[in-house]
């Protein structure tokens, strides 16, 4: 992925001086965070010295990180090899000299199917609803319509794409000062795309339900000629000379990009170099993240739909906070080419919309292989808006739904929020049963997923290795602090490669055990973001009531490649409730 206006993250020229520079820079970086004094004397000696690059004292302390207890004799043999010719330290320095920018993936590819499990064979096809849709009297009512209704108005000619585009651009300008959800508007591009859509539709060349619909992109998707800032100070002027696959597919579907929307710095939280993105239901709160802008802008009616990404909660969490419908697809169903990498084995791209059916329509447009992201192995997707959800085999996580939430004396507000969410989930189960859906409890074991959680940040430290080596990541720690990534990057440079591989092996076992626990279920009501982001299972969350004015969500977790099923039950729930139709104070 070629880039222009990239921050200068290149290290000094190769050679012995480069190796010494690497060590000095590393120690200086730790000292800049106030960690230098915690380094053991042997480590400082090894970093600063040249005669004896690795001391026996260093190895005695280093083996504690690896969980070893070697004798001095054994460590002496390791020391001899480390300080000899063609040693590991020289190899590490050589890797540092390689131009390993964020876009370059590792040679391995993660696949979510457990060993022995076959890819499901499913029929494809889209049968969308065709609601009666008349143009609302007010522009505000028009702005809050779901894609299903906007598409009917655009297709019939009652509303033009240009009208919608100007409406959403005006609303983005009006409400962004309160929400801080926009990195930059793409006005010229949007007007060009909208004009082309109107011409095509008038000529009878209607591309489908996204044709002429304005949308917003989380600002880690590359679009030629626009800034792609990754929400982080070191990249605030970055322009990537490439179109991401998701942007290209949506453009092919006729959608109109109106804005690059905010994200937490390097896909963490809701703080970015422009401030903190706000929740339109309560602007005293952040919008959660890291898909902060897509959550906030979609909820406030500033775009027709948006695209977010998730590594460990970054679609589901802001969708919950902002009261919208979010779909985290099965890992490997949407290409990540042209998107910032955070964790190659966990990153996923998905829609953030006003309804489950909107998510299905957007997902159909963006899914599928492109020959660039080798992790994409996507079976056909089937959507039928009239499908009978009663045919689904649905469970619920017994402990999450039935066990009382224990009080947290240090955070009583969180306790009350969790209890309100649990009560709302119980009420939702009753509503679904009332709609004819059979729901049975099952037990979700503790799989020990927290023990392998460091896989995410270890991959992130590699993905942003150039940034850390340059020291420019420390810009994100300057007041007001955007991110804790610099500390995490440095910590996870100490993860042994062997332990990373062991964690990935344990991850395979977790995938197998989770698959066995689900059994014949199509999906279950509940959520475990730490677990299912490791296993790659899909999840959909929908608005489901409120707690002290802020939304709570109902979450559905599906079997692998069961995106149809989780979207179907979410759609069925929205047919018997109106939570997804309610509007926040900002934007309404």
N, C-alpha and C positions, 0 to 999 in steps of 0.2 A: 504494500500500500504506500504509494509515494505521497509525501506531504510537503507543503510549503509553509513558510512562516512558522516553522516549528522552533520551540526554544532550543538553544544550543546546549545539548546534553552530552556532547561528544567528549570522551576522556582524552588525556594527553596521548602523544604518540606511543607506540609499543616500545618494549625494551626493558632493561633492568630498572631504569628510572620510573617507568610506569608501575612496576610492582611495588616499589617503595612508596610512590604517590598514593596508590590504592590504600595501603595500610595507614598512612598518615591521614588521608581523607576520612577513612572509616573511624579512626579514633577521634578526629576533630568533630565528626558528625555526632558521635556519642557524647562528647564533651559539651557540644552546643545544646544538647538536651539535658544537661546536668547529670549525665550518666558516666562521665569519664572517671570520676572518683570511685565508682563501684567496680571498675575493672581490676582484676588481679594483677599484681606486679609482673608475674610471668607473662601475662598476655601483652602488657604494655611493652615489655622487653622484646617479645617476638615481633610486635608490630613495628617497633622503631629500629630494631637492630638489623644488621646486614651480615655480620660474621656468622652468627648462629641464628638462623631464621626462626626456628621453632625450638624452644627449650623443653627440657624434661618437665619443668614446673608447669609450663603451659599445658602439656599433654595430661599431666595428672589432673588438672582442673577441667580440661576439655572433655575428658572421658566421663565426667559427671553428667554432662549434657546428653551423652549417648547412652547413659545407664550402664556403663561398663565398670569393671573392677580389675583391670589388668595389673600385673606386677611391674616393678620398675624394669626388670629385664625385658619383658614383653614390650613395654613402652619404649625402651631404648631401641629396639629393632624398628619400631614404627618411626621414631625420631630419625634414625639413620636414613630411612627411605624418604621421609619428608624433606630432609635437607640435602639429599643427593641429586644427581642429574635427572632431568625429565621427571620431576616430582609433581605432586598434586597441586602445590601452590603455583607453580609455573602454568599448569593447565588452567587453574582458576583465572590467573591473570590473562591468559589467552582468550578465555571466554569473555572476560570483561572488555577486551579489545574488539571483539566481534560486534557488529552494529545490530544488536538485538532490540529492535524497536517493538512497541506494543503489538503491532499487527502480525508479527511472525509467530505462528503457533508451534508447539512442540510436535515431535514426530509421532507421538502416541495419540490415540483417539479413544475417548470414553464412550461406552455404549451402555444404556440403562438395563437392557435385558439380562437377567441372571443366566448363568451358564445352563444350557439345555433347554432354555425357553425360546420358542419360535416367535417370529414376528407375526402378529395377527393378520389374517386376511379379511379385510373389510370392504364392503361395497362403497363406492363414492357417490357423490351427487348432492346438490343443494336444492332443497324445496323451502324457499323462504315464505314468510307471511306476506300478504299484500293487504295491509290495513287500509280502511277508508281514511284518506288524509286530505283535509281541506286546509288551505293556508290560514294560520291563526291571524287574529286581528292585530296582535301586538308583535313587535320584533322580538321582545323578550320570550314570549311563548314559542316563537319560531326557533330561537336559539337553543331552547332546551329540548326540542324534539329529538327522539332517538334516530339513529341512522335509518331504521326501517321506514319511518315516516318521512324523513327528509328525502330519502331515495324516491319515494312515490311522488312527492311534489316536484322534484327535479325531472324525473322521467316524464311526467305529464306536462311539464312546461309551466306549472303554476308558480314556480320559483326558479330563478336562474342560478347557476353556479356563481356568477359574478355578484348577484345580490347577497347570497350567503357569505361569500368571501369578504365582501365589504362589511357585512354585519359583524362577522367574527373578528376581523381586524380592528374594527371600532371598539368592540367589547374588550379585546385584549389590551388596547391602549387605555381604556377607561378603568379597568379593574386591576391591572398589573401593579400600579402604585400601592395598592392594599395587599396584594397577594405575593408579589415578587416571584412570579411563576414563569417569566419570559426572559430568555437570554437575548434573543434577537428575533424580530419579525422578518419574514421573507416576503415582503410586500410585492416587489417586482415579479418575482417568480410566481407567487400566488395569483396575481392578476393575469399573467400570461397563461398559466395552466387553466384558470377559470374561463378565460375567453375561449381557449381551445375546446374545453369541455362543452361550452354553450354551442359553439359551431358544430361540433360533432353530433350532439344530441338533436339539434335542429335539423340536421341532415339525415337523421334516422340511424345514426351509428352509436347506439347506446351500449356502453361496455358492461354495465351491471350496476349493482346497488351502491358501489362506492364512487361511481362516476359523478364528478362535480362536487363531492363532499369535502369540505375543508377539515384538515386534521393537524395535530401537533406532534412533533417528534422529540422524544427525550434526547438531550444534546450530547449523546455519544454515538448517534448515527451520522455517518459522513454524508454530506451533500455538497457536491461541487459548487464552488463560488460562495459558500456560506461558512461562517465560523463554526467549528465543532470544538467546544471548549472543555468538555468532560467535567464542567463545573469547578475546575481547579485553577488557581492563580497562575501556575506555570504555563498553562495552555490557553489563557484567556484570549490570545490572538491567533490561535492555531486554525489554519485552513487546510483541509485535506482534499487533495485533488482526485477524489474518487466518490462515486455514488455507492452507498451501502445497498446491499441486496434488498432489504426491506423497503427502503425508499424507492428503489427502482421498481419493485413489484407493485407498490401502491400507486406509483405514477402510471404504470401500465394499466392499472385498474381504473385510472381516470381521477384518482383522488388529488386534492389540492393542498399542498403544504403551506400553512399560513405562519408557522412559528417553530423555532427551536426552543423547547421548553426546558426548564431548569432541572438539575439533578444535584444531589449531594456530591461534594467534591470527590472525584474518582469513585463514584457510585457508593457513597456512604452517607446515610442520613439525609437531612433536608437543608443543611447549610452549604452554601457555595460562595464563590468570591463576591457575589452581589448581595449577600445577606442570607436571610432565612426565608424559605418559601412558606406561606401561611395556609392554614385550613380555612376555607370560606364559611364553614359553619361557626368557627370561633377563631378569630384572627389573633387571639392571644396564644394559640397553639401553632406549632409547626405542622406542616402537612404530612410529616413522616417521609420516609424515603426508601431507597434513593430515587425512585421515580416520582419526585416531589412535584415538579411542574405538571406532568401529565395528570396526576391525581387532582391537584388544585384546579387546573384549567378546565378539565372535563366536568368536574362537579359544579363549577360556577357558570357553565354554559358558554365558555369562551372558544371552544372548538367542537366539531362534530364528534370526534373521537381522538384518541391519542395512542401512542405506542410507548410502552415501558419495557424495562428489562428486570430480571430477577436472578440473583445468585443465592440469597438467603432471606427472602421476604420483601424484596424491593418492588414487586407488583402488588402482592397481597396486603402488605402493611399500609401503603398510602391509599389503596382502594378502600380499605376499611376506614381509615381516618377521615377520608373525604366523602364517604358515602356513595361510592360508585361501584360498578361491576368490573372486576378484574379477572383475567384468565392467564394463569401461568401454564403454558403448554407442557406436554411431555418433553423431556430433554431430547434434543435432536430433531425437532419437527420444523424449526424455523432457522434459516441460515443467519449466522452472526457475522458474515463477511461485511467489512466496512464499519463494524461496531467496535468500540473500545473493549478490549479483553480485560476481565478482572480475574476470572477463574475458568480455564478452558474446559474443565470437566463439570462445571456447574452453571455457567451462564446460560440464560434462556431469554427469549424475546417474546412478548405477547401483547394483546390488546387491552386497553383500559377504556371502558365505554359506559353508556348509560343503561344498557340492558344486556342480558345474556345473549339474545339473538344478534345484537350488534357485534358482540365479541365473536360469534360464530362466523358472521359475514367477513369481518376483518381478518380473522384467522385463516379462512379459506383463501384470501388474497395473498397473504404473506408466507404461508407454509410452503414446504417442498424444497427439494435439493436444487442447488445452483452450480455444483461442480467446484465450489470454492471452499465451503465449510464441510470438511470430510466427516463430521459427526452427524450430518443430516441423513437419516434413513427413514423416510416418511411414508407410511402407508396412506391409502386413500382416506379422505375425510367425508363423513356423511352427516348432513344436517337436514332435518325435517322439522319445521316449526310445529307441525301437528302430531309429532310422535307421541305415543302413549307412555308417559313416564311410569305408569303403574307396572309396566313390564320389567322395570329395572330391579336388580337385586341390591337393596340399600341397607347398610348397617349404620350404627353410630358407635363412637368410642365410649364405652360404658363409663370409664373412669372420668373422662372429661365432661360428660353430661350429667352423671348421677352423683359423683362425689362432691361433697361440699367444699367450696374454696376456703382454704385456710387463711386466716387473717395474717397480714404482714404488718406488724406494729410500726415498722419503719416507713411504710408507704400505704397508709390506709386508703388513699384515693385510688390507687391501683387495685386494691382489694375490692373496693366497691364497683369499679369498672368491670373487673373480671366476673364478679357475681351478677351484675346486670347483663353482661354478654351471655353468661350461662343460662340465666332465666329466659332471655330472648331466644336462645337456641332450643330450649325445651318447648317454648311456645311454638316455634317453627316446626318442630317435629310433629306436634299435634296438628298443625295446619296441613302438613303434607299427608299425614295419615287421613285427615278429613277429605283430602283430594283423591283418596283411593290408593295411596302408595304404601306398601308394606315395608316397615322399617324394623330391623332387629338389632339388639345390642351385640357387640363383640368386644373382646379384650385386646387392646393394643399393647403388646409387651414393651418393656424397656430394652431397646436394642443397643444401648451404649453408643448412640450416634455422637454424643458430645466428645467422646474420646478421639474421634477422627475429624472433628470440626476444624482443626488447624490446617487441613488440606486447602481450604479456601484461601487463607491469608498467605500460605506458603506459595501457592500459585500466583497470588497477587504480587508478592514480593519479587517474583521472577518477571511477571508481566510488566512491572514498573521498575525493573532493575536499573535502567539507564537514568531514570529520574532520581532514584535514591543515590546512585553513585555520584551524580553531579552535585548533590546537596540542594538542588532547587525545590525538592519536595518540602524542605523546611519553610518555604514561603507560606505553606498552608498552616503553619503553626504560629504565624505572626498574628497579633490581635487585629480584628476579632478572629479567633481560631476557627478555621474551616473544618479541620479534620484531625483525627488521631492516626491517620495512615502512616506518617513518618515514623512514629514509635513502633507501630506494628511491622512495618517493612524491616526495620532494623532487628527487632526481636526474631522474626522468622527467617532471617539470614542464618540463624543458629540452628535451624531444624536439620538434623542429619538426613541425607538422602535415603539412607536405609530405613529410617523411621517413616519417612513419607511413603515409601513403597509398602511398608508394613501396614500403614494406615489404609492404603488403597486395597490391600488384600482383605483387611477387616471390613472395608466398605463392601466388597463383593459378598462377604458372608451376610452382612446386614441386608443387602439387596435380596438375597435368597430367603432369609428369614422373614422379611417383610412381605415378600410375595406369598410365602406359605401362610402367613397370618391373615392375609386378605382372603385367601381361599377362593370361593366362587363369587364373592361380592363384585359387583360392577363399580361400586364406590361406597364411601362412608361419609357420614356427616361429622365433621371435625377437621382438625388441622394440626400438623406437627412440622413446622417449617424447617427446623434443623434436620429432621429425618428425611423428609420427602424431597428436599433440595439436593440431598446426597444421593437418593435413589432414583431421582428423575421423574417421579410421578406428577401428573397434572393436578391442578387445583383451580377452583373458581370460587370467588367470594362475592356475595351480593349484600346490599344494604338490608338490615334486619332490626329496625328499631333504633332507639337512642338511649344515651345515658347522660343526663345533665346537658342536653342540647347537642351533644356530639354523637355521630353515628356509631353503631355497632354492626358487626357483619355476621352472616351465616356462611360457613365454609364447607365446600364439598371437595373431597380428595378422591381421585379416580384411580383405577388400575392403569398400568402402563398402556399408553396409546388409547386410553379411554376418554379422550377429550370430548367425543360426541356425548357420552353418557353424563359427564359432569355438567356440560352445557345444557343438556336436555332437562335435567332435574332443576337446574338453576332457572331455566326458562319457565318450567312448570310452576315453580314457587312464585315467580313474578307475575304469573297469571292470576294468582289468588291473593296477592298483596300489592300494596302501592308504595312501599318504601323507596323503590328506585325512581319514583316519579316526583318525590319531594325535593324542594329546592332550598339551598342554603341562603342565609341573609345576604351574603355578598354575591351579587349577580342576579338575584331574583327581582 
